[in-house]
Amino acid sequence: NYTCLVTISTTTSEESESVVISLSECSGYEAEWKQKNMENRTVIPSPLMSGTPILITCYDGYELVGPDNVTCLYNTTFSGLNNVFCNIKAPTITSFNGDKRYYVGGISVTLTCYTEADGAGVKIYKWKLNNATLKGETGRRYVVPTTDSSFAGNYTCLVITSTTTSEESESVVISLSECSGYEAEWKQKNMENRTVIPSPLMSGTPILITCYDGYELVGPDNVTCLYNTTFSGLNNVFCNTLGQHTSHKTFYRPSSD
């Protein structure tokens, strides 16, 4: 209660006003989070007062972009919420037996540790690959490279507090993918292959392209099977009738004796 006193030589007058300073309450956030495909895996206190940090995660099928926590502010909004988004996950090519399969040269794999550990103090995150600790990896998320199949295996996330440790594991398969159905496309473009094509034709395999008799090659003479089962550079390879140019001008070859 604040009181103001005004004093002159003979009298004193005063007035008072009460000032309340308290925590503010954040509300109405559920609708905004749902619209942004967010969910919260912590227990949100009710009422949710300013200064309270909240862990943000995404619904299944979405991946988080931005910080994974926001704080209720005095003006009843959340700090940093405009910089947090849940985008649709890039689909994997296939999945089987509940495990995830990715392909050499394909999109990287982001693993998120959702397990929690009770106990006081700061939570420490550690990651293991086939029971070997990955040095320097201490975050809730770990990005698995797909540059080669050596990164495949069983990944385990450990959450450690002062009193407990909990963990969860996920198997990641990184394998070569197979290119198929290319014969029809090559035939349509008057292409043939003079090398022996291995069967199955796996990603990373280069293939020499030639043209049928009466056609000449425009573009590179080799393509490579990619992780997404297509061929690199195939759109830039053509077999034109001898004497034709891609600019539609006609060139005549001199006859040879």
For each residue, the residues with C-beta under 8 A, 3 or more apart:
1: 16 17 18 19
2: 16 17 18 19
3: 14 15 16
4: 14 15 16
5: 12 13 14
6: 12 13 14
7: 11 12
8: 11 12
9:
10:
11: 7 8
12: 5 6 7 8
13: 5 6
14: 3 4 5 6
15: 3 4
16: 1 2 3 4
17: 1 2
18: 1 2
19: 1 2
20:
21:
22:
23: 49 50 51 74
24: 49 50 72 73 74 75 76
25: 47 48 49 50 72 76
26: 29 48 49 50 52 72 73 76 77 78
27: 47 48 76
28: 31 32
29: 26 32 33 48 78
30: 33 34
31: 28 34 35
32: 28 29 35 36 81
33: 29 30 36 38 39 40 56
34: 30 31 37 38
35: 31 32
36: 32 33 84 85 86
37: 34 58 59 62 86
38: 33 34 56 57 58 59 84 86
39: 33 57 58 59
40: 33 44 54 55 56 57
41: 55 57 114 116
42: 54 55
43:
44: 40 48 54
45: 48 49 52
46:
47: 25 27
48: 25 26 27 29 44 45 52 54 72
49: 23 24 25 26 45 52 72
50: 23 24 25 26 72 73 74 76
51: 23 71 72
52: 26 45 48 49 71 72
53: 69 70 71
54: 40 42 44 48 69 70 71 72 78
55: 40 41 42 68 69
56: 33 38 40 64 67 68 69 70 84
57: 38 39 40 41 64 68 112 114
58: 37 38 39 62 63 64 86
59: 37 38 39 62 86
60:
61: 88 89
62: 37 58 59 86 87 88 89
63: 58 86 87 88 89 110
64: 56 57 58 68 84 85 86 112
65: 84 85 86 87
66: 80 83 84 85
67: 56 70 80 83 84
68: 55 56 57 64 84 140
69: 53 54 55 56
70: 53 54 56 67 78 79 80 81 84
71: 51 52 53 54 78 79 80
72: 24 25 26 48 49 50 51 52 54 76 78
73: 24 26 50 76 77 78 79
74: 23 24 50
75: 24
76: 24 25 26 27 50 72 73
77: 26 73 81
78: 26 29 54 70 71 72 73 81
79: 70 71 73
80: 66 67 70 71 83 84
81: 32 70 77 78 84
82:
83: 66 67 80
84: 36 38 56 64 65 66 67 68 70 80 81
85: 36 64 65 66
86: 36 37 38 58 59 62 63 64 65
87: 62 63 65
88: 61 62 63
89: 61 62 63
90: 107
91:
92: 95 100 101 102 107
93: 101 102 103 106 177 227 228
94: 101
95: 92 98 99 100 101
96: 99 101
97:
98: 95
99: 95 96 170 171 172 173
100: 92 95 109 170 171 172 173
101: 92 93 94 95 96 173 174 175
102: 92 93 106 107 109 144 146 172 173 174
103: 93 106 146 174 175 176 177 203 227 228
104: 146 147 148 149 174 175 176 177 203 204 227
105: 146 147 203 204 226 227
106: 93 102 103 146 177 227 228
107: 90 92 102 146
108: 143 144 145 146
109: 100 102 143 144 146 172 174
110: 63 141 142 143 144
111: 127 141 142 143 144 155 157 170 172
112: 57 64 140 141
113: 125 127 140 141 142 157 159 168
114: 41 57 168
115: 157 159 166 167 168
116: 41 159 166
117: 123 159 160 161 164 165 166
118: 161 163 164
119: 161 162 163 164
120: 161 162 163
121: 161 162
122: 161
123: 117 159 160 161
124: 138 159 160 161
125: 113 137 138 139 140 157 158 159 160
126: 133 134 137 138 157 158 160
127: 111 113 133 134 137 142 155 156 157 158
128: 131 132 133 134 155 156 158
129: 132 134 151 153 154 155 156
130: 153 154
131: 128 154 156
132: 128 129
133: 126 127 128
134: 126 127 128 129 137 142
135:
136:
137: 125 126 127 134 142
138: 124 125 126
139: 125 142
140: 68 112 113 125
141: 110 111 112 113
142: 110 111 113 127 134 137 139 155 157
143: 108 109 110 111
144: 102 108 109 110 111 151 155 172 174
145: 108 151
146: 102 103 104 105 106 107 108 109 151 174 227
147: 104 105 151
148: 104 151 174
149: 104 152 174 175 176
150:
151: 129 144 145 146 147 148 172 174
152: 149 172 173 174 175
153: 129 130 171 172
154: 129 130 131 169 170 171 172
155: 111 127 128 129 142 144 169 170 171 172
156: 127 128 129 131 167 168 169
157: 111 113 115 125 126 127 142 167 168 169
158: 125 126 127 128 165 166 167
159: 113 115 116 117 123 124 125 165 166 167
160: 117 123 124 125 126 164 165
161: 117 118 119 120 121 122 123 124 164 165
162: 119 120 121
163: 118 119 120
164: 117 118 119 160 161
165: 117 158 159 160 161
166: 115 116 117 158 159
167: 115 156 157 158 159
168: 113 114 115 156 157
169: 154 155 156 157
170: 99 100 111 154 155
171: 99 100 153 154 155
172: 99 100 102 109 111 144 151 152 153 154 155
173: 99 100 101 102 152
174: 101 102 103 104 109 144 146 148 149 151 152
175: 101 103 104 149 152
176: 103 104 149 202 203 204 227
177: 93 103 104 106 202 203 225 226 227 228 229
178: 200 201 202 203 225 229
179: 182 201 202 203 205 225 226 229 230 231
180: 200 201 229
181: 184 185
182: 179 185 186 201 231
183: 186 187
184: 181 187 188
185: 181 182 188 189 234
186: 182 183 189 191 192 193 209
187: 183 184 190 191
188: 184 185
189: 185 186 237 238 239
190: 187 211 212 215 239
191: 186 187 209 210 211 212 237 239
192: 186 209 210 211 212
193: 186 197 207 208 209 210
194: 208 210
195: 207 208
196:
197: 193 201 207
198: 201 202 205
199:
200: 178 180
201: 178 179 180 182 197 198 205 207 225
202: 176 177 178 179 198 205 225
203: 103 104 105 176 177 178 179 225 226 227 229
204: 104 105 176 224 225
205: 179 198 201 202 224 225
206: 222 223 224
207: 193 195 197 201 222 223 224 225 231
208: 193 194 195 221 222
209: 186 191 192 193 217 220 221 222 223 237
210: 191 192 193 194 217 221
211: 190 191 192 215 216 217 239
212: 190 191 192 215 239
213:
214: 241 242
215: 190 211 212 239 240 241 242
216: 211 239 240 241 242
217: 209 210 211 221 237 238 239
218: 237 238 239 240 246
219: 233 236 237 238
220: 209 223 233 236 237
221: 208 209 210 217 237
222: 206 207 208 209
223: 206 207 209 220 231 232 233 234 237
224: 204 205 206 207 231 232 233
225: 177 178 179 201 202 203 204 205 207 229 231
226: 105 177 179 203 229 230 231 232
227: 93 103 104 105 106 146 176 177 203
228: 93 103 106 177
229: 177 178 179 180 203 225 226
230: 179 226 234
231: 179 182 207 223 224 225 226 234
232: 223 224 226
233: 219 220 223 224 236 237
234: 185 223 230 231 237
235:
236: 219 220 233
237: 189 191 209 217 218 219 220 221 223 233 234
238: 189 217 218 219 246
239: 189 190 191 211 212 215 216 217 218
240: 215 216 218 244 245 246
241: 214 215 216 244
242: 214 215 216 253
243: 250 251 252 253
244: 240 241 248 250 251
245: 240 248 249 250 251
246: 218 238 240
247:
248: 244 245
249: 245
250: 243 244 245
251: 243 244 245
252: 243
253: 242 243
254:
255:
256:
257:
